[in-house]
C-alpha cells in the first residue's frame, strides 16, 4: 500500500496487468498532508488522536501534526531520524507538485 502511494507521488515504471490498481486522490496539497497523515497513523499507537492540519501563506506551507503525547517519541524517533525521513518524503512529494513545505511540526494536543 505504501509503495503504491509513493509510486503515485514520485512516479515509477508502468504497471503490468498482474498489479492491482489503487485509486489515490488527485495531486495537490492534500497529497503531501495525506502522506504525512498516513505515515504518522502507521506509527502511532493511538490513531484516533492523530490530526494533520495545513496552514498556507506566501512563503510556503506549514504542516502541523497533532498526536497523543505517548506517540510523540515514536513519530520523532531517535535523534529525530523518523520525523526527518517523513519531512524528506513529504517535501519531495510536494516539490513534484510545485508546492513548498516550509515546516512540519509535531504538536501535542
C-alpha positions in Angstrom: 0.0 0.0 0.0 2.8 2.4 0.9 4.7 1.5 -2.2 1.8 2.2 -4.4 1.2 5.6 -2.7 4.9 6.5 -3.1 4.8 5.3 -6.7 1.9 7.6 -7.4 3.6 10.6 -5.8 7.1 10.1 -7.2 6.4 8.1 -10.4 7.6 4.8 -11.4 7.6 2.1 -14.1 4.5 1.3 -16.0 2.0 -1.1 -14.3 1.6 -4.6 -15.6 -1.7 -6.5 -15.8 -0.7 -8.5 -12.8 -0.5 -5.5 -10.4 -3.6 -4.1 -8.7 -4.8 -0.5 -9.3 -5.4 1.6 -6.2 -7.4 4.8 -6.6 -5.5 7.6 -5.0 -6.5 11.3 -4.6 -5.7 13.9 -7.2 -2.3 15.6 -6.9 -2.3 18.7 -4.8 -1.7 20.0 -1.3 -3.8 17.1 0.2 -1.3 14.5 -1.1 1.7 15.8 1.0 -0.5 16.2 4.1 -2.2 12.9 3.3 1.1 11.1 3.0 2.2 12.6 6.4 -1.1 11.5 8.0 -0.8 8.0 6.6 2.8 7.6 7.8 2.1 9.1 11.2 -1.1 6.9 11.7 1.0 3.9 10.8 3.5 4.7 13.5 1.1 5.9 16.2 -0.5 3.6 18.8 -3.4 6.0 19.3 -4.5 6.7 15.8 -7.7 8.5 16.9 -5.7 11.4 18.3 -3.7 11.9 15.1 -4.7 15.0 13.2 -2.8 16.8 10.4 -3.6 20.5 9.7 -2.1 22.7 7.0 -1.6 26.4 7.0 -0.5 28.1 3.8 1.0 31.6 3.4 3.1 33.4 0.8 6.3 31.7 2.0 5.0 28.2 1.8 3.0 25.7 3.7 3.3 24.8 7.4 2.0 21.3 8.3 1.2 20.6 12.0 0.9 17.0 13.2 -1.2 16.7 16.3 -0.8 13.4 18.2 -1.0 11.9 21.7 1.9 12.6 24.0 2.8 8.9 24.2 3.2 8.7 20.4 5.5 11.7 20.1 8.6 9.6 20.7 7.6 7.1 18.0 6.9 9.9 15.5 10.1 11.9 16.2 12.3 8.9 16.5 15.8 8.5 17.9 17.7 11.8 17.3 14.8 12.9 15.1 15.5 10.4 12.3 11.9 9.3 11.8 10.4 12.8 11.5 13.4 13.7 9.3 12.5 10.9 6.9 8.8 11.9 7.0 9.9 15.5 6.2 12.1 14.4 3.4 9.3 12.3 1.7 6.7 15.0 2.1 9.0 17.7 0.8 9.9 15.7 -2.2 6.2 14.8 -2.9 5.2 18.5 -2.6 8.1 19.7 -4.8 6.9 17.5 -7.7 3.7 19.4 -7.5 5.5 22.8 -7.2 4.4 23.3 -3.6 6.9 24.5 -1.0 6.7 23.0 2.5 8.3 25.4 4.9 7.9 23.5 8.1 6.5 20.3 9.6 5.8 20.5 13.3 4.8 17.7 15.7 2.4 19.2 18.3 0.9 17.7 21.4 -2.8 18.3 21.6 
